[in-house]
Amino acid sequence: MADFNVTTRGVGPVRVIDLKGYLDAHTAPELEQEFNKLIDHNDYKVVVNFDELKYISSAGLGVFMAYVETMRENKGDIKFSNMQDDVFNIFDLLGFPVLYEFFKDEKEAIEKFNQKEKS
């Protein structure tokens, strides 16, 4: 079985999901569970930190597509950070940079949420 781990932590009003390992059809349900927990707790501002993610399949990409509308309908969003080039290339090929914001580091993504609250 593919090695995968997902953890969530709070940074102020933002929830950060840390991904580690391989996100594919077998491990995508773990990420879905994490998003469902966030929604249950009315946490709609999410940064996904890809620092330790080695691989993502189309099933993994589908998880983000499934939840982004719910987040945005509730004045939140999903932002991506710390993505390795080979993982970013998959997102880029499928046009995700048009739909999502990508940040070099987590702090920038969190600050973007905080800027929106101030304006």
C-alpha positions as CSV (number, residue, x, y, z in Angstrom):
1,M,0.0,0.0,0.0
2,A,1.2,3.5,-0.8
3,D,2.7,5.5,2.0
4,F,0.5,8.5,2.8
5,N,-0.2,10.7,5.8
6,V,-2.5,13.7,6.2
7,T,-2.5,16.0,9.3
8,T,-4.3,19.2,9.9
9,R,-3.3,22.1,12.2
10,G,-4.6,25.5,12.9
11,V,-2.8,28.8,12.2
12,G,-5.1,31.5,13.4
13,P,-8.4,31.3,11.4
14,V,-6.7,29.1,8.7
15,R,-6.4,25.4,8.7
16,V,-3.3,23.9,7.2
17,I,-3.4,20.4,5.7
18,D,0.0,18.8,5.6
19,L,0.4,16.0,3.0
20,K,3.1,13.4,3.0
21,G,3.8,10.5,0.6
22,Y,1.6,9.4,-2.3
23,L,-1.9,10.7,-2.9
24,D,-3.7,8.3,-5.2
25,A,-7.0,6.4,-5.6
26,H,-6.2,4.3,-2.5
27,T,-5.3,7.2,-0.2
28,A,-7.6,10.0,-1.5
29,P,-10.4,8.9,0.9
30,E,-8.2,9.9,3.8
31,L,-7.9,13.4,2.4
32,E,-11.7,13.5,1.8
33,Q,-12.2,12.6,5.4
34,E,-10.0,15.5,6.5
35,F,-12.0,18.0,4.3
36,N,-15.3,16.6,5.7
37,K,-14.0,17.2,9.2
38,L,-13.1,20.8,8.3
39,I,-16.5,21.4,6.9
40,D,-18.2,19.9,10.0
41,H,-16.3,22.4,12.1
42,N,-17.1,25.4,9.7
43,D,-13.4,25.7,8.8
44,Y,-13.4,26.9,5.2
45,K,-10.0,28.7,4.9
46,V,-7.6,26.0,3.9
47,V,-3.9,25.9,2.9
48,V,-2.6,22.6,1.6
49,N,1.1,22.2,2.3
50,F,2.6,19.9,-0.3
51,D,6.2,20.0,1.1
52,E,6.4,16.2,1.7
53,L,4.1,15.0,-1.0
54,K,6.0,12.9,-3.6
55,Y,3.2,12.0,-6.0
56,I,-0.4,12.9,-6.9
57,S,-2.8,11.0,-9.2
58,S,-5.9,12.2,-10.9
59,A,-7.9,10.8,-8.0
60,G,-6.0,13.0,-5.6
61,L,-6.5,16.1,-7.8
62,G,-10.2,15.2,-7.9
63,V,-10.5,15.7,-4.1
64,F,-9.6,19.4,-4.4
65,M,-12.1,19.9,-7.2
66,A,-14.8,18.2,-5.1
67,Y,-14.4,20.6,-2.1
68,V,-13.3,23.9,-3.5
69,E,-16.8,25.1,-4.4
70,T,-18.0,24.4,-0.8
71,M,-15.1,26.3,0.6
72,R,-15.7,29.3,-1.7
73,E,-19.5,29.4,-1.1
74,N,-18.6,29.8,2.6
75,K,-16.2,32.7,2.2
76,G,-13.2,30.5,2.2
77,D,-10.9,28.9,-0.3
78,I,-8.2,26.2,-0.8
79,K,-4.7,27.5,-1.5
80,F,-1.6,25.4,-2.3
81,S,1.9,25.9,-0.9
82,N,5.3,24.3,-0.8
83,M,4.8,22.3,-3.9
84,Q,7.7,20.4,-5.5
85,D,8.2,21.1,-9.2
86,D,7.2,17.6,-10.4
87,V,4.0,17.7,-8.5
88,F,3.3,21.3,-9.6
89,N,3.8,20.2,-13.2
90,I,0.8,17.8,-12.9
91,F,-1.4,20.6,-11.6
92,D,-0.1,23.0,-14.3
93,L,-0.7,20.5,-17.1
94,L,-4.4,20.3,-16.0
95,G,-4.9,24.0,-15.8
96,F,-5.2,24.2,-12.0
97,P,-3.2,27.5,-11.8
98,V,-6.2,29.2,-13.4
99,L,-8.5,27.9,-10.6
100,Y,-6.3,28.0,-7.5
101,E,-3.6,30.2,-6.0
102,F,-0.2,28.6,-5.6
103,F,2.4,29.9,-3.1
104,K,6.1,29.1,-2.6
105,D,5.6,28.9,1.1
106,E,2.8,28.3,3.6
107,K,3.2,31.7,5.3
108,E,2.5,33.6,2.1
109,A,-0.7,31.6,1.6
110,I,-1.9,32.2,5.1
111,E,-1.1,35.9,4.8
112,K,-3.3,36.1,1.6
113,F,-6.3,34.9,3.7
114,N,-5.5,37.5,6.4
115,Q,-5.3,40.3,3.8
116,K,-8.8,39.4,2.5
117,E,-10.2,39.7,6.0
118,K,-8.8,43.2,6.5
119,S,-10.1,44.5,3.2
